[in-house]
Amino acid sequence: METRAAQLLSRPITIGGLTLPNRVAMAPMTRGFSPGGVPGADVAAYYARRAAGGTGLVITEGTYVDHPSAGQHGLVSHMYGDEALAGWARVTKAVHDAGGRIFAQLQHVGMARKAGEPPYPDAPAIGPSGVPLVGEDPGHTMTQADIDAVLSAFGQAAFEAHRAGFDGVELHGAHGYLIDQFLWSETNHRTDRHGGGVRARARFAAEAVAAVRARVAPGFPVVVRLSQWKQSDYAARLADTPEEFGVILGELVDAGADAFHASTRRYWEPAFDGADLNLAGWAKKLTGKPAITVGSVGLDTEFTASLAGAGAGRTGIDGLLDRLEADEFDVVAVGRSLLADPEWTAKVLDGREDDVVPFTPEALGVLG
């Protein structure tokens, strides 16, 4: 007999012009296994194992666009340079051969960068207003020329991802990175067209979507990842009301976004007072676009707490399935559970949840 999980999670879903075989995605998790920014055969095998284990969509780790201030680590992959692009072509082939689909997550860290960090130690930290996320060291306030350069880098990265065989791209607009820094009033103090009210603060994000949309084929999925929380501030609010969130989303839809990946630390928590919808639920309700939920799926503790102790215990996913059945969101992104067990999807669909390997912090350091 088909399990309830299989009935709900095995349904195909279309994002842009692409149909995914099921509703389970591998969440993007940047762990740093690409020396010099180049993904090797081990990275290809790592992603392919999750596709072979039944996961319909793989979303890569954050991948730096070609801008000197985009990154902050020498082991994190990038979407430029012949060697890295050849490596990504091998990754996409491996995932496709395993029956999966794969999106590249494109990233610029902005003011999350610290002085002297690789891959370009001399590059400054840049942001909409040079406001640091942590500490007191200011960065470089972006000029219009800086903005244009970064937008061009996002467009070029999407073009290269498309050429390397990716099935879509996701713009990392969450967790306090550059796009999020423009969206958030605490880090965007600009008084020009990229700052001020909610709509103006959303302009850079919309321009990034438009820059990507212009460089890829029609129907090529463009997803935007958003969050309320930042790595430096779990209580942060990108939008105080659904109406404000709707303004941001509307700008992104108008620019060409096909779907939204709403990052929360616990998927079951309401995004706004007065309703049970989580952030992905509101994204779908406000736009009608497909929405991806994420946050401690199948686990009893959120990310930070699970690293501080022995890991995270397994929990059932009946509550998640209830929300999926109610059409609150469309796709479920799974992070730590898929790190610990590449066959998590197949086991859950088959009703073998007791066989799932539990997450421990050691899973973060194994490219398995």
TORKOL-4160 file (C-alpha; in steps of 0.2 Angstrom, whole numbers, padded with zeros to 4 digits, m for minus):
368
<pt num="1" X="0000" Y="0000" Z="0000"/>
<pt num="2" X="0006" Y="0017" Z="m0004"/>
<pt num="3" X="0011" Y="0027" Z="0011"/>
<pt num="4" X="0004" Y="0044" Z="0014"/>
<pt num="5" X="0021" Y="0052" Z="0012"/>
<pt num="6" X="0022" Y="0044" Z="m0005"/>
<pt num="7" X="0005" Y="0050" Z="m0010"/>
<pt num="8" X="0009" Y="0068" Z="m0006"/>
<pt num="9" X="0028" Y="0069" Z="m0009"/>
<pt num="10" X="0029" Y="0059" Z="m0025"/>
<pt num="11" X="0018" Y="0071" Z="m0035"/>
<pt num="12" X="0027" Y="0080" Z="m0049"/>
<pt num="13" X="0028" Y="0099" Z="m0048"/>
<pt num="14" X="0032" Y="0112" Z="m0061"/>
<pt num="15" X="0043" Y="0127" Z="m0058"/>
<pt num="16" X="0045" Y="0139" Z="m0073"/>
<pt num="17" X="0046" Y="0127" Z="m0088"/>
<pt num="18" X="0053" Y="0112" Z="m0078"/>
<pt num="19" X="0043" Y="0098" Z="m0070"/>
<pt num="20" X="0051" Y="0090" Z="m0055"/>
<pt num="21" X="0048" Y="0072" Z="m0052"/>
<pt num="22" X="0043" Y="0074" Z="m0034"/>
<pt num="23" X="0041" Y="0087" Z="m0020"/>
<pt num="24" X="0057" Y="0084" Z="m0010"/>
<pt num="25" X="0072" Y="0095" Z="m0013"/>
<pt num="26" X="0090" Y="0095" Z="m0005"/>
<pt num="27" X="0092" Y="0111" Z="0004"/>
<pt num="28" X="0108" Y="0121" Z="0000"/>
<pt num="29" X="0121" Y="0118" Z="0013"/>
<pt num="30" X="0138" Y="0127" Z="0011"/>
<pt num="31" X="0152" Y="0116" Z="0019"/>
<pt num="32" X="0167" Y="0120" Z="0009"/>
<pt num="33" X="0173" Y="0105" Z="m0001"/>
<pt num="34" X="0179" Y="0114" Z="m0017"/>
<pt num="35" X="0197" Y="0119" Z="m0015"/>
<pt num="36" X="0201" Y="0134" Z="m0026"/>
<pt num="37" X="0182" Y="0135" Z="m0029"/>
<pt num="38" X="0182" Y="0120" Z="m0040"/>
<pt num="39" X="0170" Y="0106" Z="m0037"/>
<pt num="40" X="0178" Y="0089" Z="m0040"/>
<pt num="41" X="0173" Y="0071" Z="m0043"/>
<pt num="42" X="0169" Y="0069" Z="m0024"/>
<pt num="43" X="0156" Y="0084" Z="m0025"/>
<pt num="44" X="0148" Y="0076" Z="m0040"/>
<pt num="45" X="0146" Y="0060" Z="m0031"/>
<pt num="46" X="0140" Y="0068" Z="m0016"/>
<pt num="47" X="0125" Y="0077" Z="m0025"/>
<pt num="48" X="0122" Y="0062" Z="m0036"/>
<pt num="49" X="0120" Y="0050" Z="m0021"/>
<pt num="50" X="0105" Y="0061" Z="m0015"/>
<pt num="51" X="0097" Y="0061" Z="m0032"/>
<pt num="52" X="0099" Y="0042" Z="m0032"/>
<pt num="53" X="0091" Y="0041" Z="m0015"/>
<pt num="54" X="0075" Y="0048" Z="m0022"/>
<pt num="55" X="0077" Y="0067" Z="m0020"/>
<pt num="56" X="0069" Y="0075" Z="m0035"/>
<pt num="57" X="0078" Y="0092" Z="m0034"/>
<pt num="58" X="0096" Y="0096" Z="m0028"/>
<pt num="59" X="0100" Y="0114" Z="m0023"/>
<pt num="60" X="0119" Y="0117" Z="m0023"/>
<pt num="61" X="0128" Y="0125" Z="m0009"/>
<pt num="62" X="0130" Y="0144" Z="m0011"/>
<pt num="63" X="0141" Y="0147" Z="m0026"/>
<pt num="64" X="0150" Y="0163" Z="m0028"/>
<pt num="65" X="0147" Y="0175" Z="m0043"/>
<pt num="66" X="0162" Y="0182" Z="m0052"/>
<pt num="67" X="0165" Y="0198" Z="m0041"/>
<pt num="68" X="0180" Y="0201" Z="m0030"/>
<pt num="69" X="0170" Y="0204" Z="m0015"/>
<pt num="70" X="0157" Y="0190" Z="m0017"/>
<pt num="71" X="0166" Y="0177" Z="m0007"/>
<pt num="72" X="0174" Y="0174" Z="0010"/>
<pt num="73" X="0181" Y="0156" Z="0009"/>
<pt num="74" X="0194" Y="0148" Z="m0002"/>
<pt num="75" X="0185" Y="0131" Z="m0001"/>
<pt num="76" X="0168" Y="0137" Z="m0007"/>
<pt num="77" X="0163" Y="0134" Z="m0025"/>
<pt num="78" X="0161" Y="0147" Z="m0038"/>
<pt num="79" X="0152" Y="0149" Z="m0054"/>
<pt num="80" X="0166" Y="0156" Z="m0065"/>
<pt num="81" X="0183" Y="0150" Z="m0072"/>
<pt num="82" X="0185" Y="0136" Z="m0085"/>
<pt num="83" X="0190" Y="0123" Z="m0071"/>
<pt num="84" X="0176" Y="0127" Z="m0060"/>
<pt num="85" X="0163" Y="0127" Z="m0074"/>
<pt num="86" X="0170" Y="0110" Z="m0080"/>
<pt num="87" X="0168" Y="0103" Z="m0063"/>
<pt num="88" X="0150" Y="0109" Z="m0062"/>
<pt num="89" X="0146" Y="0101" Z="m0079"/>
<pt num="90" X="0152" Y="0085" Z="m0071"/>
<pt num="91" X="0141" Y="0088" Z="m0056"/>
<pt num="92" X="0125" Y="0091" Z="m0067"/>
<pt num="93" X="0129" Y="0076" Z="m0077"/>
<pt num="94" X="0131" Y="0065" Z="m0062"/>
<pt num="95" X="0114" Y="0071" Z="m0054"/>
<pt num="96" X="0105" Y="0069" Z="m0071"/>
<pt num="97" X="0112" Y="0051" Z="m0073"/>
<pt num="98" X="0105" Y="0047" Z="m0056"/>
<pt num="99" X="0088" Y="0053" Z="m0061"/>
<pt num="100" X="0088" Y="0070" Z="m0052"/>
<pt num="101" X="0087" Y="0089" Z="m0056"/>
<pt num="102" X="0099" Y="0102" Z="m0050"/>
<pt num="103" X="0098" Y="0120" Z="m0047"/>
<pt num="104" X="0114" Y="0131" Z="m0043"/>
<pt num="105" X="0112" Y="0143" Z="m0029"/>
<pt num="106" X="0121" Y="0160" Z="m0034"/>
<pt num="107" X="0128" Y="0170" Z="m0020"/>
<pt num="108" X="0137" Y="0186" Z="m0015"/>
<pt num="109" X="0140" Y="0188" Z="0004"/>
<pt num="110" X="0142" Y="0207" Z="0004"/>
<pt num="111" X="0145" Y="0214" Z="0022"/>
<pt num="112" X="0146" Y="0196" Z="0029"/>
<pt num="113" X="0164" Y="0196" Z="0022"/>
<pt num="114" X="0179" Y="0201" Z="0033"/>
<pt num="115" X="0195" Y="0210" Z="0028"/>
<pt num="116" X="0208" Y="0198" Z="0021"/>
<pt num="117" X="0197" Y="0183" Z="0018"/>
<pt num="118" X="0199" Y="0173" Z="0002"/>
<pt num="119" X="0197" Y="0171" Z="m0012"/>
<pt num="120" X="0202" Y="0189" Z="m0015"/>
<pt num="121" X="0210" Y="0195" Z="0001"/>
<pt num="122" X="0212" Y="0213" Z="m0005"/>
<pt num="123" X="0194" Y="0215" Z="m0009"/>
<pt num="124" X="0183" Y="0226" Z="0003"/>
<pt num="125" X="0167" Y="0220" Z="0011"/>
<pt num="126" X="0153" Y="0230" Z="0002"/>
<pt num="127" X="0135" Y="0233" Z="0005"/>
<pt num="128" X="0121" Y="0245" Z="0002"/>
<pt num="129" X="0127" Y="0256" Z="0016"/>
<pt num="130" X="0143" Y="0248" Z="0022"/>
<pt num="131" X="0134" Y="0243" Z="0038"/>
<pt num="132" X="0143" Y="0228" Z="0047"/>
<pt num="133" X="0132" Y="0214" Z="0052"/>
<pt num="134" X="0143" Y="0210" Z="0067"/>
<pt num="135" X="0155" Y="0222" Z="0075"/>
<pt num="136" X="0159" Y="0240" Z="0071"/>
<pt num="137" X="0171" Y="0239" Z="0056"/>
<pt num="138" X="0162" Y="0248" Z="0042"/>
<pt num="139" X="0163" Y="0242" Z="0024"/>
<pt num="140" X="0162" Y="0250" Z="0007"/>
<pt num="141" X="0145" Y="0258" Z="0002"/>
<pt num="142" X="0141" Y="0253" Z="m0015"/>
<pt num="143" X="0141" Y="0265" Z="m0029"/>
<pt num="144" X="0130" Y="0263" Z="m0044"/>
<pt num="145" X="0145" Y="0257" Z="m0053"/>
<pt num="146" X="0147" Y="0243" Z="m0040"/>
<pt num="147" X="0128" Y="0239" Z="m0041"/>
<pt num="148" X="0130" Y="0237" Z="m0060"/>
<pt num="149" X="0145" Y="0226" Z="m0058"/>
<pt num="150" X="0137" Y="0214" Z="m0046"/>
<pt num="151" X="0121" Y="0213" Z="m0056"/>
<pt num="152" X="0131" Y="0209" Z="m0071"/>
<pt num="153" X="0140" Y="0195" Z="m0061"/>
<pt num="154" X="0124" Y="0187" Z="m0056"/>
<pt num="155" X="0118" Y="0187" Z="m0074"/>
<pt num="156" X="0134" Y="0180" Z="m0080"/>
<pt num="157" X="0134" Y="0167" Z="m0067"/>
<pt num="158" X="0116" Y="0161" Z="m0072"/>
<pt num="159" X="0122" Y="0161" Z="m0090"/>
<pt num="160" X="0137" Y="0149" Z="m0085"/>
<pt num="161" X="0126" Y="0138" Z="m0074"/>
<pt num="162" X="0113" Y="0136" Z="m0089"/>
<pt num="163" X="0128" Y="0131" Z="m0100"/>
<pt num="164" X="0135" Y="0119" Z="m0087"/>
<pt num="165" X="0119" Y="0109" Z="m0087"/>
<pt num="166" X="0110" Y="0116" Z="m0072"/>
<pt num="167" X="0091" Y="0114" Z="m0073"/>
<pt num="168" X="0088" Y="0131" Z="m0064"/>
<pt num="169" X="0096" Y="0144" Z="m0052"/>
<pt num="170" X="0092" Y="0150" Z="m0035"/>
<pt num="171" X="0097" Y="0168" Z="m0030"/>
<pt num="172" X="0103" Y="0168" Z="m0012"/>
<pt num="173" X="0093" Y="0183" Z="m0005"/>
<pt num="174" X="0092" Y="0176" Z="0013"/>
<pt num="175" X="0102" Y="0175" Z="0030"/>
<pt num="176" X="0110" Y="0192" Z="0029"/>
<pt num="177" X="0120" Y="0191" Z="0013"/>
<pt num="178" X="0121" Y="0205" Z="0000"/>
<pt num="179" X="0103" Y="0204" Z="m0008"/>
<pt num="180" X="0096" Y="0202" Z="0009"/>
<pt num="181" X="0106" Y="0217" Z="0015"/>
<pt num="182" X="0097" Y="0228" Z="0002"/>
<pt num="183" X="0080" Y="0221" Z="0008"/>
<pt num="184" X="0083" Y="0224" Z="0027"/>
<pt num="185" X="0081" Y="0241" Z="0034"/>
<pt num="186" X="0094" Y="0238" Z="0047"/>
<pt num="187" X="0108" Y="0237" Z="0034"/>
<pt num="188" X="0100" Y="0248" Z="0020"/>
<pt num="189" X="0101" Y="0266" Z="0024"/>
<pt num="190" X="0102" Y="0273" Z="0007"/>
<pt num="191" X="0092" Y="0288" Z="0001"/>
<pt num="192" X="0093" Y="0285" Z="m0018"/>
<pt num="193" X="0082" Y="0273" Z="m0028"/>
<pt num="194" X="0089" Y="0258" Z="m0019"/>
<pt num="195" X="0084" Y="0263" Z="m0002"/>
<pt num="196" X="0070" Y="0270" Z="0009"/>
<pt num="197" X="0053" Y="0261" Z="0009"/>
<pt num="198" X="0050" Y="0243" Z="0007"/>
<pt num="199" X="0048" Y="0244" Z="m0012"/>
<pt num="200" X="0063" Y="0254" Z="m0015"/>
<pt num="201" X="0074" Y="0242" Z="m0004"/>
<pt num="202" X="0067" Y="0228" Z="m0015"/>
<pt num="203" X="0074" Y="0236" Z="m0031"/>
<pt num="204" X="0091" Y="0228" Z="m0030"/>
<pt num="205" X="0084" Y="0211" Z="m0028"/>
<pt num="206" X="0072" Y="0213" Z="m0042"/>
<pt num="207" X="0086" Y="0220" Z="m0053"/>
<pt num="208" X="0096" Y="0204" Z="m0049"/>
<pt num="209" X="0082" Y="0193" Z="m0054"/>
<pt num="210" X="0080" Y="0203" Z="m0070"/>
<pt num="211" X="0098" Y="0202" Z="m0074"/>
<pt num="212" X="0097" Y="0183" Z="m0072"/>
<pt num="213" X="0081" Y="0182" Z="m0082"/>
<pt num="214" X="0089" Y="0191" Z="m0096"/>
<pt num="215" X="0104" Y="0179" Z="m0098"/>
<pt num="216" X="0094" Y="0162" Z="m0098"/>
<pt num="217" X="0082" Y="0154" Z="m0109"/>
<pt num="218" X="0063" Y="0156" Z="m0107"/>
<pt num="219" X="0056" Y="0143" Z="m0095"/>
<pt num="220" X="0073" Y="0141" Z="m0086"/>
<pt num="221" X="0068" Y="0142" Z="m0068"/>
<pt num="222" X="0073" Y="0157" Z="m0057"/>
<pt num="223" X="0070" Y="0154" Z="m0038"/>
<pt num="224" X="0073" Y="0167" Z="m0025"/>
<pt num="225" X="0078" Y="0162" Z="m0007"/>
<pt num="226" X="0072" Y="0174" Z="0007"/>
<pt num="227" X="0072" Y="0174" Z="0026"/>
<pt num="228" X="0067" Y="0185" Z="0040"/>
<pt num="229" X="0081" Y="0179" Z="0051"/>
<pt num="230" X="0100" Y="0183" Z="0048"/>
<pt num="231" X="0115" Y="0173" Z="0054"/>
<pt num="232" X="0119" Y="0188" Z="0065"/>
<pt num="233" X="0101" Y="0191" Z="0072"/>
<pt num="234" X="0088" Y="0177" Z="0073"/>
<pt num="235" X="0075" Y="0190" Z="0078"/>
<pt num="236" X="0077" Y="0200" Z="0063"/>
<pt num="237" X="0061" Y="0205" Z="0053"/>
<pt num="238" X="0063" Y="0208" Z="0034"/>
<pt num="239" X="0044" Y="0212" Z="0034"/>
<pt num="240" X="0033" Y="0216" Z="0049"/>
<pt num="241" X="0017" Y="0212" Z="0040"/>
<pt num="242" X="0011" Y="0201" Z="0026"/>
<pt num="243" X="0007" Y="0217" Z="0016"/>
<pt num="244" X="0025" Y="0222" Z="0017"/>
<pt num="245" X="0031" Y="0204" Z="0012"/>
<pt num="246" X="0019" Y="0205" Z="m0002"/>
<pt num="247" X="0027" Y="0221" Z="m0009"/>
<pt num="248" X="0044" Y="0213" Z="m0009"/>
<pt num="249" X="0037" Y="0197" Z="m0017"/>
<pt num="250" X="0028" Y="0207" Z="m0030"/>
<pt num="251" X="0043" Y="0216" Z="m0036"/>
<pt num="252" X="0052" Y="0200" Z="m0038"/>
<pt num="253" X="0038" Y="0192" Z="m0048"/>
<pt num="254" X="0037" Y="0207" Z="m0059"/>
<pt num="255" X="0056" Y="0205" Z="m0062"/>
<pt num="256" X="0054" Y="0186" Z="m0067"/>
<pt num="257" X="0055" Y="0175" Z="m0052"/>
<pt num="258" X="0046" Y="0158" Z="m0054"/>
<pt num="259" X="0046" Y="0152" Z="m0036"/>
<pt num="260" X="0051" Y="0157" Z="m0018"/>
<pt num="261" X="0062" Y="0147" Z="m0006"/>
<pt num="262" X="0057" Y="0153" Z="0011"/>
<pt num="263" X="0070" Y="0149" Z="0024"/>
<pt num="264" X="0064" Y="0147" Z="0042"/>
<pt num="265" X="0073" Y="0138" Z="0056"/>
<pt num="266" X="0057" Y="0128" Z="0061"/>
<pt num="267" X="0045" Y="0126" Z="0047"/>
<pt num="268" X="0030" Y="0124" Z="0059"/>
<pt num="269" X="0032" Y="0142" Z="0066"/>
<pt num="270" X="0019" Y="0155" Z="0060"/>
<pt num="271" X="0027" Y="0169" Z="0050"/>
<pt num="272" X="0015" Y="0183" Z="0056"/>
<pt num="273" X="0003" Y="0185" Z="0070"/>
<pt num="274" X="m0015" Y="0180" Z="0067"/>
<pt num="275" X="m0012" Y="0166" Z="0055"/>
<pt num="276" X="m0004" Y="0149" Z="0056"/>
<pt num="277" X="0005" Y="0150" Z="0038"/>
<pt num="278" X="0023" Y="0149" Z="0038"/>
<pt num="279" X="0034" Y="0160" Z="0027"/>
<pt num="280" X="0033" Y="0149" Z="0012"/>
<pt num="281" X="0014" Y="0148" Z="0015"/>
<pt num="282" X="0013" Y="0167" Z="0014"/>
<pt num="283" X="0024" Y="0167" Z="m0001"/>
<pt num="284" X="0012" Y="0156" Z="m0010"/>
<pt num="285" X="m0003" Y="0164" Z="m0004"/>
<pt num="286" X="0003" Y="0181" Z="m0009"/>
<pt num="287" X="0010" Y="0177" Z="m0026"/>
<pt num="288" X="0002" Y="0161" Z="m0032"/>
<pt num="289" X="0019" Y="0155" Z="m0037"/>
<pt num="290" X="0027" Y="0138" Z="m0031"/>
<pt num="291" X="0034" Y="0139" Z="m0013"/>
<pt num="292" X="0048" Y="0129" Z="m0005"/>
<pt num="293" X="0048" Y="0127" Z="0014"/>
<pt num="294" X="0063" Y="0122" Z="0024"/>
<pt num="295" X="0068" Y="0121" Z="0043"/>
<pt num="296" X="0071" Y="0106" Z="0054"/>
<pt num="297" X="0061" Y="0094" Z="0043"/>
<pt num="298" X="0061" Y="0077" Z="0052"/>
<pt num="299" X="0071" Y="0083" Z="0066"/>
<pt num="300" X="0067" Y="0089" Z="0084"/>
<pt num="301" X="0080" Y="0103" Z="0085"/>
<pt num="302" X="0085" Y="0118" Z="0074"/>
<pt num="303" X="0102" Y="0119" Z="0066"/>
<pt num="304" X="0112" Y="0129" Z="0079"/>
<pt num="305" X="0105" Y="0118" Z="0094"/>
<pt num="306" X="0109" Y="0102" Z="0085"/>
<pt num="307" X="0127" Y="0107" Z="0083"/>
<pt num="308" X="0129" Y="0112" Z="0101"/>
<pt num="309" X="0124" Y="0094" Z="0107"/>
<pt num="310" X="0124" Y="0077" Z="0101"/>
<pt num="311" X="0114" Y="0081" Z="0085"/>
<pt num="312" X="0096" Y="0080" Z="0082"/>
<pt num="313" X="0083" Y="0067" Z="0086"/>
<pt num="314" X="0071" Y="0061" Z="0072"/>
<pt num="315" X="0053" Y="0066" Z="0072"/>
<pt num="316" X="0038" Y="0061" Z="0062"/>
<pt num="317" X="0033" Y="0072" Z="0047"/>
<pt num="318" X="0014" Y="0070" Z="0049"/>
<pt num="319" X="0013" Y="0089" Z="0053"/>
<pt num="320" X="0023" Y="0093" Z="0037"/>
<pt num="321" X="0011" Y="0082" Z="0027"/>
<pt num="322" X="m0004" Y="0090" Z="0034"/>
<pt num="323" X="0002" Y="0107" Z="0028"/>
<pt num="324" X="0007" Y="0100" Z="0011"/>
<pt num="325" X="m0010" Y="0092" Z="0009"/>
<pt num="326" X="m0018" Y="0109" Z="0014"/>
<pt num="327" X="m0008" Y="0116" Z="m0001"/>
<pt num="328" X="0001" Y="0128" Z="0011"/>
<pt num="329" X="0017" Y="0126" Z="0001"/>
<pt num="330" X="0023" Y="0115" Z="m0014"/>
<pt num="331" X="0040" Y="0108" Z="m0011"/>
<pt num="332" X="0049" Y="0102" Z="0005"/>
<pt num="333" X="0068" Y="0106" Z="0006"/>
<pt num="334" X="0078" Y="0094" Z="0018"/>
<pt num="335" X="0095" Y="0099" Z="0025"/>
<pt num="336" X="0103" Y="0090" Z="0039"/>
<pt num="337" X="0092" Y="0074" Z="0037"/>
<pt num="338" X="0099" Y="0072" Z="0019"/>
<pt num="339" X="0117" Y="0075" Z="0025"/>
<pt num="340" X="0115" Y="0061" Z="0037"/>
<pt num="341" X="0106" Y="0049" Z="0026"/>
<pt num="342" X="0107" Y="0051" Z="0007"/>
<pt num="343" X="0092" Y="0039" Z="0006"/>
<pt num="344" X="0081" Y="0049" Z="0017"/>
<pt num="345" X="0069" Y="0052" Z="0003"/>
<pt num="346" X="0067" Y="0034" Z="m0002"/>
<pt num="347" X="0065" Y="0028" Z="0016"/>
<pt num="348" X="0052" Y="0041" Z="0020"/>
<pt num="349" X="0042" Y="0038" Z="0004"/>
<pt num="350" X="0043" Y="0019" Z="0008"/>
<pt num="351" X="0037" Y="0020" Z="0026"/>
<pt num="352" X="0054" Y="0016" Z="0032"/>
<pt num="353" X="0057" Y="0031" Z="0044"/>
<pt num="354" X="0064" Y="0020" Z="0057"/>
<pt num="355" X="0078" Y="0016" Z="0046"/>
<pt num="356" X="0083" Y="0034" Z="0043"/>
<pt num="357" X="0101" Y="0038" Z="0050"/>
<pt num="358" X="0100" Y="0051" Z="0063"/>
<pt num="359" X="0109" Y="0068" Z="0061"/>
<pt num="360" X="0125" Y="0071" Z="0071"/>
<pt num="361" X="0137" Y="0085" Z="0069"/>
<pt num="362" X="0150" Y="0074" Z="0061"/>
<pt num="363" X="0139" Y="0073" Z="0046"/>
<pt num="364" X="0144" Y="0091" Z="0042"/>
<pt num="365" X="0162" Y="0085" Z="0039"/>
<pt num="366" X="0160" Y="0070" Z="0028"/>
<pt num="367" X="0157" Y="0072" Z="0010"/>
<pt num="368" X="0147" Y="0056" Z="0009"/>
